Amino acid sequence: MTTAPLPDGLTLLERGWLSANNIVLHGAPGEGATVVDTGHSVHAAQTVALVAHALGDEPLARIVNTHLHSDHCGGNAALQAAHGASLWIPPGQADAVTRWDLDDLTYRITGQRCDRFRHDGVLRPGEVLRVGRRCWDVLAAPGHDPASIMLFDAEAGVLVSADALWHNGFGVVFPELDGIDAFDEVAAVLDLIGQLDVRLVIPGHGGAFTDVGPALQRARLRLAKFVANPAMHARHAAKVLLKYHLMEVGWQALEDLLDWVEHTPLVVTTLERAGFTGSRRASGELLLAELVALGALRIEEGIVRDVA
């Protein structure tokens, strides 16, 4: 991976895979900083400490979420409590946040946790987010999540890509798991990135990188495989959901974990889309075996443990 120093005024807090990266956009004197994405609720105290260290004496004026998956917004409440910062979210789910509708926000169907937060405004595609001397174009990035956005500083060529582009792929295309065609939207977002003069990508997960062309090529090849075989994407997604759950809880008794597989709505429908024909429990056992073989999990005396 080809990396380069971040431009002045940016701090990247690269996190583990349970938590999305946090990006600190430092403001002009007296303006305050903006933090993009806040990680998972499990890591909220760590997020507050990391952001405080990155800020130094600078106040935190604003929090921005690229989308509202639990790994990108779980630290919102803790940062709001610590700093009193305003919070801006993408359009589409503002009412669900106000009502704290766990179904509309997908936290119930995914079996994931997120601490409740309040929002102060909506950041819409086509708008410009100004922090210090930098102007960030707000770009729509549907596919992984229908309401997701990216931020692009055209002058510096810096793209905050969230889960639309990683160095080796992109995030699970969640609408596809609900039977909504979204692979074309992923392709359109990759094409958009290719049309921009991007010189540095700060992804939602993993380190920042400059070899944008090869990363786009890898993402397109991965997407082509999923388009040709949607069941492959669903099987991958099922393993991601299971692994993510174990990252969140750390460990779980095997029988309890299989119960979670049987009763978590999105896991159930994803297994069906992946073509599993046995019982949910048997399907969960097959997925666990694959994840253990990959070294992502281990099972000891009836306990399933996450492997970092």
Backbone torsions as a table, in degrees:
resi	resn	phi	psi	omega
1	MET	NA	130.3	179.9
2	THR	-91.5	116.9	-178.1
3	THR	-114.0	164.7	177.9
4	ALA	-148.7	156.0	177.7
5	PRO	-60.2	147.3	176.1
6	LEU	-72.4	147.7	174.9
7	PRO	-61.6	159.5	177.2
8	ASP	-57.0	142.9	176.0
9	GLY	91.9	2.3	178.5
10	LEU	-124.5	138.9	172.4
11	THR	-129.3	126.0	177.5
12	LEU	-101.6	122.6	172.9
13	LEU	-102.5	94.9	-177.2
14	GLU	-77.6	125.6	-173.8
15	ARG	-110.1	168.8	172.4
16	GLY	-72.2	174.8	-169.5
17	TRP	-71.5	-18.0	174.6
18	LEU	-68.5	-34.6	-179.9
19	SER	-109.7	136.6	172.4
20	ALA	-69.3	157.8	174.4
21	ASN	-59.0	150.1	171.8
22	ASN	-110.4	133.3	178.7
23	ILE	-117.8	123.3	178.5
24	VAL	-98.0	119.0	174.9
25	LEU	-99.8	107.8	-175.4
26	HIS	-78.4	136.7	-177.1
27	GLY	-92.7	178.7	174.0
28	ALA	-71.6	162.9	179.0
29	PRO	-52.7	128.9	179.5
30	GLY	83.8	-7.3	-176.9
31	GLU	-87.2	-39.2	-173.7
32	GLY	92.7	159.6	-177.0
33	ALA	-94.1	165.5	173.4
34	THR	-121.3	134.5	174.7
35	VAL	-108.4	128.5	177.1
36	VAL	-99.9	115.9	178.7
37	ASP	68.4	147.7	-167.2
38	THR	-132.1	11.4	175.9
39	GLY	76.5	-168.5	-176.0
40	HIS	-93.4	155.7	179.7
41	SER	-59.0	-34.8	179.6
42	VAL	-59.0	-31.0	-176.6
43	HIS	-104.3	17.3	-172.4
44	ALA	-59.7	-43.3	-179.5
45	ALA	-64.1	-39.3	177.5
46	GLN	-65.5	-39.5	177.9
47	THR	-60.6	-45.5	179.4
48	VAL	-59.4	-42.2	-179.3
49	ALA	-67.9	-43.1	-179.5
50	LEU	-65.0	-42.5	179.7
51	VAL	-66.4	-41.1	178.6
52	ALA	-59.6	-41.4	178.8
53	HIS	-64.6	-42.0	-178.8
54	ALA	-68.0	-32.4	-178.3
55	LEU	-75.6	-35.3	-172.3
56	GLY	63.1	-123.4	179.3
57	ASP	-89.2	-1.9	-177.3
58	GLU	-77.1	133.5	176.8
59	PRO	-73.7	156.0	173.5
60	LEU	-97.9	114.3	-175.7
61	ALA	-93.5	-30.1	-169.3
62	ARG	-152.7	147.6	172.1
63	ILE	-119.0	138.9	177.7
64	VAL	-127.4	134.4	173.5
65	ASN	-107.7	133.4	174.3
66	THR	-72.9	-32.7	171.5
67	HIS	-163.8	176.3	-168.3
68	LEU	-109.6	29.9	167.9
69	HIS	-68.7	150.6	-169.3
70	SER	-61.4	-24.9	-179.2
71	ASP	-81.0	-8.2	-179.9
72	HIS	-107.5	-17.3	-174.7
73	CYS	-131.3	6.5	-176.0
74	GLY	-67.3	-21.4	178.4
75	GLY	-93.9	3.5	-178.2
76	ASN	-54.8	-52.7	-174.4
77	ALA	-61.1	-41.9	-178.5
78	ALA	-65.9	-41.6	179.0
79	LEU	-69.2	-36.8	176.3
80	GLN	-61.9	-43.4	-179.6
81	ALA	-65.6	-36.2	-176.4
82	ALA	-76.8	-31.5	-170.7
83	HIS	-125.2	-13.5	-176.1
84	GLY	66.9	23.5	-177.4
85	ALA	-73.1	151.3	173.2
86	SER	-77.1	157.6	-176.7
87	LEU	-127.6	130.1	-179.8
88	TRP	-121.5	130.9	-176.2
89	ILE	-122.2	163.1	176.3
90	PRO	-67.5	162.7	179.1
91	PRO	-72.6	162.9	173.0
92	GLY	109.4	-30.0	-176.9
93	GLN	-127.9	15.4	-178.0
94	ALA	-61.1	-42.1	179.8
95	ASP	-66.0	-38.5	178.7
96	ALA	-64.4	-35.9	177.1
97	VAL	-67.1	-43.4	179.3
98	THR	-59.4	-42.8	-179.9
99	ARG	-83.4	-12.7	-172.4
100	TRP	49.9	59.1	-179.2
101	ASP	-87.0	102.8	-174.5
102	LEU	-65.5	-23.0	177.0
103	ASP	-77.0	-51.1	179.5
104	ASP	-62.4	-33.1	179.4
105	LEU	-82.7	-3.9	174.9
106	THR	73.8	3.5	-176.7
107	TYR	-71.3	-30.5	179.1
108	ARG	-74.3	-45.9	-175.6
109	ILE	-69.9	-25.2	177.5
110	THR	-90.5	-7.6	-177.9
111	GLY	67.1	30.5	-176.6
112	GLN	-109.8	158.0	-178.9
113	ARG	-102.9	142.7	170.6
114	CYS	-151.9	128.0	179.0
115	ASP	-71.1	137.7	-175.9
116	ARG	-63.7	139.0	177.9
117	PHE	-136.0	165.5	175.7
118	ARG	-112.2	152.9	177.1
119	HIS	-117.7	154.6	-178.4
120	ASP	-110.3	-18.4	-178.6
121	GLY	-169.7	174.6	-178.5
122	VAL	-119.6	135.2	178.9
123	LEU	-104.7	110.9	-171.3
124	ARG	-99.3	144.0	172.7
125	PRO	-54.7	139.7	-176.6
126	GLY	97.7	-18.0	176.8
127	GLU	-84.4	171.1	178.7
128	VAL	-122.8	128.8	175.5
129	LEU	-97.4	116.5	-178.0
130	ARG	-103.4	123.7	177.1
131	VAL	-135.7	115.7	-175.7
132	GLY	62.0	-133.5	-179.9
133	ARG	-89.9	0.4	-176.2
134	ARG	-95.8	141.6	174.7
135	CYS	-116.1	119.7	-177.8
136	TRP	-106.2	115.5	174.3
137	ASP	-71.8	133.0	177.7
138	VAL	-90.8	118.6	-174.7
139	LEU	-116.1	134.9	174.7
140	ALA	-69.1	138.4	-179.1
141	ALA	-138.7	58.0	-179.9
142	PRO	-69.3	165.2	-177.3
143	GLY	130.5	-82.4	174.9
144	HIS	-56.6	-44.1	175.6
145	ASP	-143.4	133.6	-174.3
146	PRO	-57.8	-32.0	-174.9
147	ALA	-99.1	5.2	-173.3
148	SER	-65.1	148.0	175.7
149	ILE	-125.1	162.9	168.9
150	MET	-123.1	162.7	176.4
151	LEU	-121.7	133.3	-176.6
152	PHE	-132.4	120.8	172.5
153	ASP	-93.7	97.8	-173.9
154	ALA	-65.0	-34.2	-178.1
155	GLU	-64.3	-42.8	-178.9
156	ALA	-92.7	-11.1	-178.2
157	GLY	71.3	30.0	-177.5
158	VAL	-103.3	127.1	178.3
159	LEU	-115.8	122.4	169.0
160	VAL	-90.0	103.3	-166.3
161	SER	-94.5	-6.1	-176.7
162	ALA	53.5	-128.2	-178.0
163	ASP	-105.1	14.5	177.7
164	ALA	-77.0	-28.2	178.2
165	LEU	-152.3	122.5	170.3
166	TRP	-110.4	175.5	178.0
167	HIS	-65.0	-29.9	179.3
168	ASN	-128.8	55.6	174.1
169	GLY	127.8	-141.3	-176.0
170	PHE	-162.7	172.2	-177.4
171	GLY	-74.3	161.1	174.7
172	VAL	-50.8	138.2	-179.2
173	VAL	-88.4	86.3	-170.1
174	PHE	-61.1	-37.9	178.0
175	PRO	-56.8	-33.4	178.9
176	GLU	-61.1	-30.6	179.8
177	LEU	-71.9	-17.7	176.5
178	ASP	-99.7	10.0	179.8
179	GLY	81.0	15.5	179.6
180	ILE	-103.3	123.0	-179.3
181	ASP	-62.9	123.0	-178.4
182	ALA	-142.1	-3.2	178.6
183	PHE	-61.0	-36.1	178.4
184	ASP	-63.4	-34.6	178.6
185	GLU	-68.6	-38.3	175.5
186	VAL	-59.2	-46.1	-179.9
187	ALA	-61.4	-41.1	-179.4
188	ALA	-64.7	-38.6	179.1
189	VAL	-67.9	-40.9	176.4
190	LEU	-61.8	-39.3	177.5
191	ASP	-64.7	-40.7	178.2
192	LEU	-59.8	-46.2	178.9
193	ILE	-59.8	-40.1	179.7
194	GLY	-64.7	-25.3	-179.3
195	GLN	-84.5	-17.3	-179.9
196	LEU	-84.3	156.9	175.6
197	ASP	-87.2	71.9	-177.3
198	VAL	-89.2	124.5	178.9
199	ARG	-111.8	-16.6	178.3
200	LEU	-148.8	129.1	176.8
201	VAL	-109.7	129.0	171.0
202	ILE	-108.5	101.6	-174.5
203	PRO	-82.9	171.0	176.9
204	GLY	-69.9	-24.7	179.1
205	HIS	-141.3	139.2	-179.6
206	GLY	91.2	174.5	-176.4
207	GLY	-77.1	161.0	174.4
208	ALA	-68.0	148.7	-177.4
209	PHE	-145.2	156.9	-178.6
210	THR	-112.1	-15.0	-179.0
211	ASP	-84.0	71.8	-171.1
212	VAL	-69.9	-42.6	-178.8
213	GLY	-57.4	-52.9	177.5
214	PRO	-60.2	-36.3	178.3
215	ALA	-63.9	-42.1	176.9
216	LEU	-63.3	-39.4	179.1
217	GLN	-63.1	-44.2	178.2
218	ARG	-62.4	-40.0	-179.9
219	ALA	-65.3	-41.2	180.0
220	ARG	-66.9	-38.7	177.5
221	LEU	-64.5	-41.2	178.2
222	ARG	-63.8	-43.9	179.2
223	LEU	-61.9	-41.9	-179.9
224	ALA	-59.7	-37.4	177.8
225	LYS	-65.5	-40.4	-179.7
226	PHE	-69.5	-39.1	178.0
227	VAL	-62.6	-41.7	179.9
228	ALA	-70.2	-26.7	-175.9
229	ASN	-143.6	81.1	-178.8
230	PRO	-58.8	-29.0	178.4
231	ALA	-64.3	-31.2	176.7
232	MET	-63.8	-43.1	177.7
233	HIS	-62.2	-43.3	-179.3
234	ALA	-64.5	-39.6	178.6
235	ARG	-64.8	-43.2	175.9
236	HIS	-58.9	-44.9	-178.4
237	ALA	-63.2	-40.7	179.5
238	ALA	-60.6	-41.2	178.5
239	LYS	-68.2	-37.1	177.4
240	VAL	-62.4	-45.0	179.9
241	LEU	-61.5	-40.7	-179.7
242	LEU	-69.1	-46.2	178.5
243	LYS	-62.2	-41.9	-178.9
244	TYR	-62.9	-41.2	177.9
245	HIS	-60.0	-43.2	179.7
246	LEU	-68.9	-34.0	174.4
247	MET	-62.9	-36.1	-178.0
248	GLU	-71.5	-43.7	-175.2
249	VAL	-94.3	-18.8	178.8
250	GLY	88.6	-51.6	177.8
251	TRP	-158.4	159.5	179.0
252	GLN	-159.5	143.9	174.7
253	ALA	-59.0	139.6	-175.6
254	LEU	-54.3	-46.2	-177.9
255	GLU	-64.2	-38.5	177.8
256	ASP	-67.6	-37.8	178.8
257	LEU	-65.8	-41.6	177.9
258	LEU	-65.9	-33.9	173.2
259	ASP	-62.7	-40.3	177.9
260	TRP	-61.3	-43.5	177.5
261	VAL	-59.3	-44.0	-176.4
262	GLU	-67.3	-26.3	-169.9
263	HIS	-118.9	5.2	176.9
264	THR	-93.6	113.6	-168.6
265	PRO	-53.8	-46.7	-176.8
266	LEU	-68.9	-33.2	176.4
267	VAL	-63.7	-43.1	-179.0
268	VAL	-60.8	-50.4	-178.6
269	THR	-68.3	-32.3	178.9
270	THR	-68.3	-39.1	175.6
271	LEU	-60.3	-40.1	178.6
272	GLU	-64.5	-43.4	179.9
273	ARG	-67.7	-26.2	178.4
274	ALA	-78.9	-7.4	176.3
275	GLY	89.9	12.8	176.2
276	PHE	-67.6	131.2	-175.6
277	THR	-109.0	-14.9	179.0
278	GLY	-81.3	-170.6	177.5
279	SER	-65.9	160.6	177.5
280	ARG	-59.2	-39.8	-178.6
281	ARG	-63.5	-47.1	179.1
282	ALA	-63.6	-38.0	178.3
283	SER	-64.3	-40.7	176.6
284	GLY	-62.0	-38.6	178.6
285	GLU	-64.5	-38.8	177.6
286	LEU	-64.2	-44.0	178.6
287	LEU	-63.1	-42.7	178.1
288	LEU	-59.5	-42.7	179.4
289	ALA	-60.8	-40.2	179.2
290	GLU	-66.3	-41.9	-179.5
291	LEU	-69.1	-35.1	175.3
292	VAL	-66.3	-42.3	179.4
293	ALA	-63.0	-31.4	178.4
294	LEU	-79.9	-9.3	-177.5
295	GLY	82.1	12.4	-178.4
296	ALA	-83.7	-25.5	177.7
297	LEU	-138.1	164.6	170.8
298	ARG	-141.1	151.2	-179.4
299	ILE	-119.5	124.0	-179.7
300	GLU	-134.6	117.9	175.6
301	GLU	50.7	47.0	175.8
302	GLY	79.6	7.7	179.0
303	ILE	-114.4	129.4	176.1
304	VAL	-97.9	126.1	-177.0
305	ARG	-120.2	143.3	174.3
306	ASP	-71.8	145.1	173.7
307	VAL	-115.5	117.4	-176.1
308	ALA	-69.5	NA	NA
